C-alpha cells in the first residue's frame, strides 16, 4: 500500500486488485481512475462521495463510522472513498482513525 500511495508502482497485480475489491465489496472502477500526471491531487471532479468524506473529516482524527453518520454514506462507500483519498495522499490513517493531511 505504501508504494501505491507514494506513486512508486508502475503496475498492480490482478490478485491484489481482486483482494482489495473483495475486502471492500466494490469493483475495480470504484478504486481506479486515470489521472494525468500533470493534474493536482484532490478528489476527482464530480466525485461527490470523496468530497463529502473529505469535508466530514476535518483535521482531527475521525472514525469511519462517524464519517458515515455525518455524510449519510453507507460503510462501503465510506471505505472506498477513504481508500481513494488515502491513495491520493489527502488523508492519513492512524490505527482505525483518519484525518486530513
Beta strands, then each sheet from edge to edge (+ up, - down):
strand 1: 62-63
strand 2: 91-94
strand 3: 97-100
sheet 1: 1+ 3- 2+
end
